[in-house]
């Protein structure tokens, strides 16, 4: 009986422990030699012996087959993704989106009125720029209260209605949050600057450096907007730190009260106002060196050291990405996760990351603790700033090799199992059409949506809005203090107003943005022909391509599949997206202004024949162009793919197991 039980145990073991044990028992394990009753079993007939081995063989084979099937199921099983991974995020610059009360400035009610439009794009999450009261110096990024609404933009009731309407449409809302600094008009700073009395509860809310010397700042630190990062306060007789404008004093996170105040503000919006998360601005600047040591100067290509007048003149080893910054981020992530669990609703913690790519890992995990859900990736925003590896010069051309480098540099630095993200522009950068050319708008959007990870879109990119021409912005109309502080002669080279102009809805008065006689910023004169209304009517438009791409992004292979470049040359950029068990997609783009043909059948990943999923004709017909008729589901030989200038072609074939 004992021996029979052992045989049964070995049989079960072959199933439980898989093919190795099963094969061993079937072919190599001398089962009888393991038994003390070998002599008894030896008497069993040869037929029974054969049957026993035959049975064990098939049990082992079945276990191997079962294991293989389970492995394939596991491998093909879609990952459980959260909304901030699956949805495309649409960034709204509130003042320029839609004016509901005709005062010339966009507002919260304006967003509510246009939610159905945003939903129609397929973008089910919105990120709104600051709607808090501010000092009016940095487009709302100089906050004077963390828990109120700027009356220019609406009321708290308006905000509550916005959140309700967003959620009613199964959409999500992210708020811009600026923890690094406040406005100098904030109550905290007003009180902190009064004196250095230990009884002053706000004394340590900001970074102060006591000194009788009103001329020489404590060190060489430079503001992100240029000039010294220090300003002297006569009342307190001390210098205060501002890594941005002098009207934006830096908070002191080594003060426990500051940390508590800011975290309470975040909890207010997450718990009481039911928002879905934050995009945290300027996070890398939260802590500075305790000893206020000078930062090293950057050496230029001639080995000479520049004077520290601009932010890029210094290596920011003392004012950015300090250890305590990342420790605080892990604490905030825990707070977000706790709220998510308690409310059974996932909240997103997204942080701005302008740090070197080599430091990006700290934004995802620090000391084995999770940090942000993801850190914003600015690679595509820097397309016109790429450095050629051979000449060490800036190459601003939108070439396939440059695109490949930007993508690969980022993906190589992204920690394992971390979630990527892409965006082509925002409120601080030139618009895509102005930065790299109008002919690249659709290709840039294709990259943004199809490379993989979360896609973030700046309002107006769906119709290919361009920057306001410089001659259309007078000095007195300039709203950006970053530009205004340089005066009438230099403001045009410094201001960010050009990419923040009112959205172009129609070809009517003020492009349908407002009925006011004057808008907060001038509207681009090209609104007469470049607007939403016109593009909805056109046979072929940026808006229609945009919607198609957002819809394609929902396919499993684009959503979470692997990414691999296929052919990259002077004209073609192509890549393969594939999720096991689902149709793969081969994306092919012609980045040049001339027709070309390419052989994509270069390895076993590519099928000899593909079928058209999507084709966008990138330019009007030229005599030298191919006469292409790519129709959905039509077959294409991958060894000879033809494309005209700026074309986009997407192929698929049956998934391979």
N, C-alpha and C positions, 0 to 999 in steps of 0.2 A: 504493500500500500504506500509506504514511504517513497519507494522508487517511482511509482506512478505519479505521486504528487510532485516529485522533482521534475518529471517529464513535463507535466502540466505547467510547472513554474517556468521551465525553460521556454516553453511555447509562448506563454504570456510575456515573458521577457523579450522574445523576438519581436512581438508586436509593440510593446511599450518602448523598448530601447532602440528599435529601428533596425535598419539593414545590416549594420556591422555585426551585432549579436546574432541576428538570424542567419547570416551567411556563415558565421563561425560555427554555429550549432549544426547547420545543415551539411557543410562540407568538411570542416576541420575539427570540430569538437568531438572528441571520442566520448560520446555520451555515456557509453557503458562503463568506460574506465573510471568515470566519476562516481559510479554507484558501487556501494559495498556489496550489492547483490548481483554482481556481474555474471556469476555462474548461473544464476536463475534465468536472467534475461538471455543468456547465450543459448538457452534451450528453445527460445522462441523460433518459430519457423522462419526460413529465409523470406517467405512471402510477406509475413508480418513485418520483418525488418525492412524490406523494400518499401512496403506501404508506409511505415513510420517515417522513413527518410523522405519519401515522396510528399507526405503530408507536411513535414517540417519545411521542405523546400517551398511549397506553395504558401505556407503561412509566412515564411520569410519574404517571399516575393510580394505577397499581398501587403505586408507591412511596409516594404520599400515603396510600392506603388501608392499606398495610402499617404505615406510621408511626403512623397513627391507631389501628390495632388494637394495636400494641405499646404505645402510650401508655396505652390503656385497660387493657391487661393490667397495666402497671406501676402505674397508678392504683388498680386494684382488688386488687392483690397485698397480702395481709395482711402487716403488719410482723412482723419476727422479734422476738418478745417473750420476755423472761426470766421465770423463775418468780416473781420478786418483783413483776412486772407483772400476770401472769395470775391468780395465786392470791390468795384472800382471807386476810388475816392475823388470827389469833385471839390476842389478848393474854391471858395467864394470870397472875393475881396468885397466885403459888405457895401462899402461906400460907392462901389462902382457896378453893382449887380443890377438892382432895379429900385427905382424911387417910387414908393407907394403914396407919398403925401405931397409930391411935387415941390419939394424944397430944394431940389437940385442934388440931393445926396441919397444914395442907396440906403436901405434900412432893413430891419428884421421882417416887417410886413411885406416888403418887396420880395424877400426870399420865399415867404409862404405862398405868395401869388405865383411864383415860378417853379414851385416844387414839381408840378406835373411835367414841366419841360425837362427838368433834371432827371426825373424818373424815366422819361421817354428816351433819354440817351442810353439808358442801361446802367447809369451810375447811381447806385443805391446807397451811397454814403456821402455825406457832405462834411467838409472841414471849413468852418467859418473863422475868418480872421477876427482879431479882438473886438468885442462889443462892449468892453468895460469903459467906465469913465476914464478920460485921459487928459494929459496936459496939452494934447494936440500938436506935439512936436515930431512924433514918429509914427504916424498912421495908426494910432491906437496901441502901439507897443510901449508906450510910456504910461502905465496904468496908475490911476489915482485911487482906485478902489477895486479889490479883487472879487467882490460879491455883489456888484451893482451893474446897472446897464447905462451906457452913455445915452442921455436923453436925445441926442441927435439921431441915434439909430433906433430908438423905440423905448419901450417900457418893459418891466419884468413880466407883465401880462402878455406882451407881444412875444417875449421869449418863451414863456410857458406854452403859448399857442403854437409856436414854431416846433417845439419838441413834440407836442401832441400830434401835429400834422405830419411830421416826419415819421413817427412811429406808426401812425395810422396807415401809412403807405408801405409799411415793412421796410423802412429805410433806417439809417443810422446817422447820428450827429456827433462830430468831434469838435471840441473847442480849442482854439489857440490859447495857450497858457504861458505866461512870461514870468517865471519865478526868479530870474537873475537880478532884476532891478524893478524899481517903481518910477513913477514921475516924481520930480522934486516938489510937486504940489500935493503929494500923498500926505495924509495926516501923520504917518509914521516919520517921514523925513522932516516935516515941519517941526515936530516935537523934538526929534533927535538933534536937530541943528541948533536948538536953543542954548544948550549948555552941556558940559561934561559932568554934571552933578550925578553922583552915584544914585541919588534918589529919583533921577529922571528915568522912568520905566522904558523909554525908547532910546536911551543913550547908546546902546550897542547894536541897534537895529541895522546900522550901515557900517561900511568899512571906513574908519576915520584914521587919520595920522596927525596927531597933535604937533604943531610947529609954530614958531614965531616968524619963521622965514616964509614970506608971502610970495617970493619970486621963484624959488627953486623947488620943484616937486620932489617928493620923497625918493623917486627913482625914475628910470627911463621908460616905464610902461606906456604903451601907446593905445589910444582908443581904436576900436574897429572902424570908426569913421574918420580916423586921422587926428593928429595932434595928441597932446598929453592926455593920459587917462585920469588926471588929477585936476581938481578945481578947489581953490581956497575959499573957505567960508569964514567971513569976518566975524560973525556972531560967535561961533564956537571956537574960532581961532585954531582951525585945523583943516587939513586937506581931506576931501572925500573922493573915493574912487568911483569912476564911471567908465565902464568898458565900452560904452556907446556914447550917446550925447551927454553933455554936462547936465542936461535936464533929466537924465536917467541914472540916478545914483544906485550903486550896487548894494544889494542886501548882504548882510553878514550872517552866513549860515552856521557860524560857530556860536551864534547866540541861540540858545534853545527856544526862546520865545518866538524868534523869527521862523524857525523850522515849524513850530507848532501852529503859528498863524497861517502860514502858507498851506500846510497840510489840511487845516480846517477849511480853508477856502476850496481846496480841491474836493474835499468830502461834501461840501455844500452843493457843488454842481453835480457830483456823481450820485449822491443820495437824495437830496431834496429836489433837485431839478432834473434828475433822471437822464443825464447825458450819457453817451456811450463811450466816452473817453476823451483823451487830450492829445494834442500835438504840442509837445513842450519845446518852447523856443530857447535858443542860446544856452542850452544846458551845460555845455562844456566850461562855461565861465563862472559857475556857482562858487567855487573856492579859489583862493589865490595863496601864494606862498606866505606863510606866517611872518617871515622875516623881511618881507618887502625887498628882496634882492633884485638887482638889475637882471633883465633878460639879455641873452647873448644876441649880438648883431648877426644878421645873415650875410654871408660872404657872397658877393656877386661873381660872375663868371671870370672876372679878371683877378679875383683874389682880394679885391679891395672891399672895405666895409662901408656900407651906406650909413648915412645919418638916420637916426630913428625918427622919421617924420610920418611915415605911413605904417599901417599895421603889418604889412608884409615885410617890413624891414627887420623885424625881430623874430627870433625863434621863441615861441610862446611856451616856454618850459615852466614859467612861474605863474601864469595867469589862466591857464587852460588845462583841462584833463588831469586835475589833481586827484590823488588817491581818494580823498574824502568825497569827491564828486561821484565817483562810481559806487562808493559805499552807500551814499544817500540814495542813489538810483535803485539799488537792490531793496532798500527799505520801502521806497515808493511802489516798487513792483509788488512787494508783499501786500501792501495796503490795497492796491488795485485787485489783486487776486482774492483777498479776503472779501472785499465788497462784491466781487463777481460771484463767489460761492454763496454768500448770504442772500443775494438777490436773485440767484440763478440766472444771471445775465452776464455774459462775458464783456468786460470793459477793456479798452485798448490803451496802452501806454506807449505812445510813439514819440521819439525824441529827435530833435534836429541834431545832425552830426556833421559838422564841417571839419572834423579832425582828419588827420592822415589816415589813409586806409588801413595802415598797420595797427592802428589803435581801435579799429571798429569792433573787434571782439569784446572789448570791455563794456560796450554798450549792450551787448546781448547776455553776457554772463561775467560775473566778477566774484572771485573767491568761491567759485562753484555754486554761486547763487544766481538765479535768473534776474536779468536787468530789464531793459525795455522789450516790448513785444517785437519791435524793430526800430532801427535807427535810419533816419531818412538818408537816402543815397543820392548824392548830387552829381554823379558821373555824367549823366546826359545834360545837365545844366552847364557843365564845364566843357561841352563839346568844342567850343571855340578857343579853349585854353590848353589843348593837349600839347605836350612837349615831345618833339621828335627824338627818338632814342639815339639817332645818329648825329644830328646837328645840334641837339640840345636847344633848339629854337622852338618858339610857339608855332604850331601848325594849326591854323583855324579852319582848314578845309574839311568838308564833311565827306571823308573818304572811307571806304570799307575797312581798310586796315586800322584807321583811327577808331572806328566804331568797335571793331574786334578788341582792340587794346583796352578801351574803356570798360567794356563788359568783362573781359577776362581778368583785368586788374582787380575789379570789385569782387568777382566770384571767388578768386583765389584767396582773398582776405576774409571772406565771409566764413564765420565759424561753422563747423559741421552741424547739420540739423537746424541751422538758423534760417529765418525766413527773409527772402530778398524783397526789394521794392525798387520801383523806378518812377521818376517823373522828369519831364522835359523842361519844365519851367515853373516859376512861382513869382511872388510879388517883389522879389529882389533881383530878378534876372531879366534880361531882354527876352522878348517872346521868340519862339522857335523860328517863325517866319523872318524875323529881323536878324536873328543871331546866325542862322545858317542858310537862309534862303527860302522863299515861298514854295519853290518846287519840291522841297523836302518835307513839307508839313505832313503829308500822308505817310511817308516812310518813317518819319520820327514817331508818329502815333502808333504805327505798326510795331516798331521796336518796343515802345513803352508798354503795349498790351500783350505782346506775344513772347517776349524773352522769358517770362516766368516771375512769379512773386506778385506782390500787390502793385497795382498801377494807380498813380495819383495824377490828376489832371488839373491844370490851372484854368479857371474860367476863360472862355474865348478861344482856347486852343482847338476846340471842336470845329470852329469855323475858320481857323487860320488867321485870327486877328494879328495885326502887326503893331509895332510900337508907334506911338504918336510922333510924327515928324518934328524935329527939333524946332523948326521955324514956327510951329503952332503953339509953342509954350513960352509965354512971356514970363519975365522974372516975377512979376507980381501975381501971376497965376500959379507959380510953383508951390506945391504943398509939402514937399519932402524937405525936412530941415537938414538932412544930410547934404542936399544940394544947395539949399538957400544959404547955409552958413559960409559958403565960399563966395557969395556975392554975385552980382550981375555978370561978371566976366567968366566965371567958372561953373556956374550952377548947371549949365547944360551938360557938362561932362561928368557931373556927380549925381544928379537927381535920378531917382527911380520912378518918377512920375510917368514916364513914357510907357511903361508896361502895366500901369494901373488905371488906365482910362476907362470910362463907362462902357459897359457891354453894348454891343451893337445888335439890337433886336430887329429893327425894321429900317426902311429907307425914309421914314417920316421924320417929324421934328425930333431933334436930339436922339435920333436913331431909336425912338420908342423907349428910351431909358427914363425920361422925365418930361413933364410938360412945363417945367420951369423955364424962365427966360435965360437962366444961367445955370450951368452944371458945375459941380465942385471942381472938376477938371475938364479941360476941353475934350470934345469928342473927335476921334480921328475922322478927317474929311472923307475917307474912303468908305464910310458907312453907307453911302448912296448905293454902292454895289456889293459891299461885303457885309452881310448881315444874316441873321437866322432865317428870316422870312424868305429872302431870295433863295437861299441854299435849300430850303425845304421844297421849293418849286423846281429846282434845277434837276436835269437828268443825272448829272454827275457833279458831286460837290464834296468838299471836305467833311461836311456834316454827315452825309450819308455814309462815307467811308468810315468815319468815326464810329457810328452806330454799328456798322457791320463788324468792325474789329472788336468792340466791346462784347458783342454777342459771341464771336469766335472764342474770346478769352475764357468763356465758361466751359469749353470742352475740357475733359480731364487731362489730355496731353498738354494743353496750354496752361491749365490751372496748376498742376503739380508734377507734370512729367519731367523727364530728364532733358537737358539742353546740351546740344553738341553742334559746333560749327562744322559746315561741310566744305563749301568752296568760298574762299575769300580772296579776291584779286583787286585790280585797279577799278573794276566796274561792279562786280557782283559781291553781295553779302548774302550768304545763305546759311540756314541752320535747321536742325532737326529737333522737334519736340516729340517725346514719346513716353506714354504711360503704358506699362505692360497690360495687355488685355484690351486696350482701347486703340482706336485708329491713330496712327502717328501723323504728324504734319511736317511737311518740308516747305519752309518759307524761303522764297527767293526774291531778292530785290536788286534792281539795277540802279545804282547810285550815280550813274553818269548821264550825260546829255546825248549819248549816241547809242544806237542799237547794238546788241551783242547776242552771242549764243554761248552756252556753257554746258559742259559735260558734268553732271552731278552724280553719275554712277561710278563713284570712286571707291566704295567699300561695300561690305555686306549689309550695312545698315539701310542702304537705299535700294528700293525695289526697281527693277528695270522699267516698269510702267507705273505711272501714277495717274491719279484722276483729279481733275480740277475741283477744288473746294471754293476757291475765291480768286478772282482776277480783277485788279484795278489798273486801268490804263492811265499811266502817269502823265502823259503829255498829249497835246494835239498831234495829229498825223503829219509827218514830214515825208517827203519823197523817198528819203533813204531808209525809212522805217520798214519793218516787216509788216505784212498784212496778217495780223494775228486774229484768230477767232477762238479764243479760249472761252469755252462755255462750261458752266458747272456740270460735273460728272463726265466731261469729255476726257478721253485718254491722252496722256502725254508721255513720250519716251524720255526718261530722265537723262539719257546720255546725250540728248540734243535739245536743250531747252532754249527757246528764243525769247528775248525780251527787248522791248523798246525803251526809250529814255524814261527813267523814274517809275518803271512798271513794278507792280507787286503781284506775285503769283504764289498761291498756296496749293500744294498737292497733298494727296493722301493715298493710302492703299490699305489692304486688309491687315489687321494687327497680327503680329507674329507672337507666338507663345514662347 
